[in-house]
Amino acid sequence: VALSNKDREDRGGRHIITTSIEHPAVLEPCRYLERQGFEVTYLPVTKEGLVEIETLESAIRDDTILISMMHANNEIGTIQPIAEAGEIAKARGIAFHTDAVQTVGKIPAKVDDLGVDLLSISSHKLHGPKGVGALYIREGTEIEPIMHGGGHERGMRPGTENVPGIIGLATAAELAEKSLDEDMVRIAGMRDRLAEFVLERVEDVWVNGSRTKRLPNNLNLGFSYIEGEALLLRLDAEGIAVSTGSACSSKKTVASHVLTAIGLKPEEAHGSLRITLGRENTDEEVDYTAKAIVDVAESLLAMSPFRK
């Protein structure tokens, strides 16, 4: 999108707007484009991880050609005001992309309601096969391929199509849509029950991100005086899979850029744990997980040299 719009006569430019808490799938291409001479504004967020619409409006320039804002954050689950941002982008004639990898199949994500020109999807995030994704492109949106070598996918991406994977993605999307309303309520209920169980029993624990504008399947807890990695390893031994940040970078030892962007100190970010639920989880599994988190946290707190 950036490459195809930089030299347009009606609205060309080299300025891009994104947020400070995007997934590396967006941040890294933005950094690459900066090395190619583009300017990128990384919008700050509130302590809940929300982009304020006024901040977006003030960042727009005459040479702004693209806004990319994730629909919901992969670490803290905060849902962004995409529809409002879309109205602003449309009024200014700016291409608008949203990374909806975390939201499709979990909350409503209709492109017309969101007002986006481009929307990214990943199959495995909605119980589909790995290695398959989709990019919605609104008719009339100018886009240039970044790989060349064939006429596949209307010239946008070379290489023989993974037909079984594509069918798997389509089927997963159909199944997710059928049970979406029911799943949202049930999964959010399990998430809230897990959160309250831990918050009521463990000292110095908090929820990272918004408590209301949040994905129903996401819970990110912060623990004082405990390393998130220690929690992760102990819970793994109990058969519970959690992460200390983005699942794509859970082996990194640096503090999460998302958690530091919402104002956490590095030591607070290192003490955070991400728990995600799915439609296949049961009440019994959630209760087991909640009790295990409390037991492990209390055990680690008892050993912590930093706790007074």
Number of C-alpha atoms within 10 A of each C-alpha: 17 22 17 14 22 18 12 11 8 8 15 16 21 20 23 25 22 23 22 20 29 23 20 13 9 17 18 12 11 22 14 11 18 15 10 10 10 17 18 20 17 17 17 18 18 13 16 22 26 21 23 15 15 9 12 20 12 8 16 20 13 11 15 26 27 24 24 23 27 26 26 28 27 24 27 30 27 25 24 21 18 24 16 12 23 24 15 18 24 14 8 15 14 21 24 25 26 26 23 21 24 24 24 24 25 23 20 14 15 11 16 11 11 19 21 25 22 21 24 18 21 22 24 16 19 21 19 22 18 13 12 19 17 14 13 14 16 15 8 7 13 14 15 13 12 10 11 12 10 13 12 13 11 8 13 15 17 16 12 10 12 11 10 11 17 18 14 19 26 15 15 19 17 13 15 20 16 11 13 18 13 10 21 19 13 17 24 19 15 21 23 15 16 21 18 11 15 21 16 10 14 16 14 10 19 16 18 24 26 19 14 10 16 20 25 25 25 23 25 21 21 23 23 21 22 25 22 26 19 15 22 21 15 17 19 13 9 14 11 17 14 20 24 29 26 19 12 10 13 14 12 11 10 11 19 21 17 23 25 18 18 21 15 19 13 14 16 19 27 25 22 29 24 24 21 20 18 20 17 9 12 14 15 10 13 16 15 14 20 18 15 18 22 18 16 17 26 16 12 17 19 12 11 14 10 9 10 5
